[in-house]
Amino acid sequence: MVALGGNAIKQAHEKGTTLEQFLNCKKTATLLAQVVKRMGPEDRLVITHGNGPQVGNLAVQQDMAKDAIPPQDLDILGAMTQGQIGYMLQQMLDNQLRDLGVRMPVVAVVNRVQVNRNDPEFQGENASKPVGNFLTEAEVKEIKKKHPEYIFKKVKPTGERCWRRVVPSPDPVANVEAEAIKRMVDAGIIVIASGGGGIPVVLDPDGHNRGVEAVIDKDLAGERLAEVVNADTFLILTDVERVKLNFGKPDERQISRMTIAEAKRYLKEGHFLAGSMGPKVKACIRFIEWGGKRAIISSLDKVTEALDGKTGTEIVKG
């Protein structure tokens, strides 16, 4: 199970043009194709991805055009970006595999994930999921003048552009398309699912799924998906090679291994911010506690080295 960070699709300094995103997806697909080529006949690959920059930009477009076109709710924006990114990754990975002479179907799924309607994230200022671009404090103040209802939080400890808009990020409860995904994976299909954390839905009083205004964390939802497909390895790929303690401070240091107990203690001590490394570490803890064999956090360009145990941060049982 591989969870791709935002840098797999859009770099922080980029505008997010179609060409830029396709080029990033091609680089990502090239690396993932090498993983596929190394797989044995009984191995399987499942992929999930983030959508923060894309859904944030789409929300801006919606707001700018609201006088001409009715804006859509966040669950719809999630579905739109899930289709967009799924298509780009699917096409690039399929092309890379063909170039390597590997014939393996790749399918992107429009995927819903259930959350609890009473999740604390829906209450007050508890919203915690960053969406859209990084902003300066001055930019935040200007946006708040037009949208006082928006919630902004500092998601990086240092730097000028360290603020982002945050929206409710309820804990994922269950993957709605779990059975269909499991069948495809068992059949040897590479499945891209739960993109952007999945389309957030809740059960209404009639037992029907209904979309809600939220964005689910892709790493936590990816862990739920890892359980669905009985993954033995959960690999979270981001923009750092190893997890760091005291990030951004003079005594910053990388760590290559954490026990569950250590990871929980570091979380409690505030080493991992809620908008960045926190959910990744939490997802790895859940995966190992569920029964997974390996949980690794590393950078996208080090994917094969991380799988070989040569780099990355691995969370172990004890």
NORPE-V545803 format. One record per backbone hydrogen bond with DSSP energy under -1.0 kcal/mol. NH is the residue of the N-H (numbers start at 0). CO is the residue of the C=O. Records with the same first field share a line. If there is no record, write none. Layout:
NH = CO, CO
This chain:
1 = 45
2 = 234
3 = 47
4 = 236
7 = 4
8 = 5
9 = 5
13 = 10
20 = 16
21 = 17
22 = 18
23 = 19
24 = 20
25 = 21
26 = 22
27 = 23
28 = 24
29 = 25
30 = 26
31 = 27
32 = 28
33 = 29
34 = 30
35 = 31
36 = 32
37 = 33
38 = 35
42 = 39
46 = 190
47 = 1
49 = 3
54 = 50
55 = 51
56 = 52
57 = 53
58 = 54
59 = 55
60 = 56
61 = 57
62 = 58
63 = 59
64 = 60
67 = 64
68 = 64
76 = 72
77 = 73
78 = 74
79 = 75
80 = 76
81 = 77
82 = 78
83 = 79
84 = 80
85 = 81
86 = 82
87 = 83
88 = 84
89 = 85
90 = 86
91 = 87
92 = 88
93 = 89
94 = 90
95 = 91
96 = 92
97 = 93
98 = 94
99 = 95
100 = 97
101 = 96
106 = 189
108 = 191
112 = 198
113 = 173
114 = 200
118 = 115
121 = 118
122 = 119
125 = 122
128 = 166
130 = 164
131 = 51
134 = 162
139 = 135
140 = 136
141 = 137
142 = 138
143 = 139
146 = 142
149 = 146
152 = 163
154 = 161
155 = 161
161 = 159
162 = 134
163 = 152
165 = 150
166 = 128
172 = 113
173 = 113
175 = 111
177 = 174
180 = 176
181 = 177
182 = 178
183 = 179
184 = 180
185 = 181
186 = 182
187 = 184
188 = 183
189 = 104
190 = 44
191 = 106
192 = 46
195 = 48
196 = 193
197 = 194
198 = 110
200 = 112
201 = 209
203 = 207
206 = 203
209 = 201
211 = 199
213 = 211
214 = 167
220 = 216
221 = 217
222 = 218
223 = 219
224 = 220
225 = 221
226 = 222
227 = 223
228 = 224
229 = 226
230 = 225
233 = 293
234 = 0
235 = 295
236 = 2
237 = 297
244 = 252
248 = 245
251 = 248
252 = 244
254 = 242
257 = 313
259 = 315
262 = 258
263 = 259
264 = 260
265 = 261
266 = 262
267 = 263
268 = 264
269 = 266
270 = 265
275 = 272
277 = 272
280 = 276
281 = 277
282 = 278
283 = 279
284 = 280
285 = 281
286 = 282
287 = 283
288 = 284
289 = 285
290 = 286
291 = 286
292 = 231
293 = 231
295 = 233
296 = 312
297 = 235
299 = 237
301 = 298
302 = 299
305 = 301
306 = 302
307 = 303
308 = 305
309 = 304
312 = 296
313 = 255
314 = 294
315 = 257
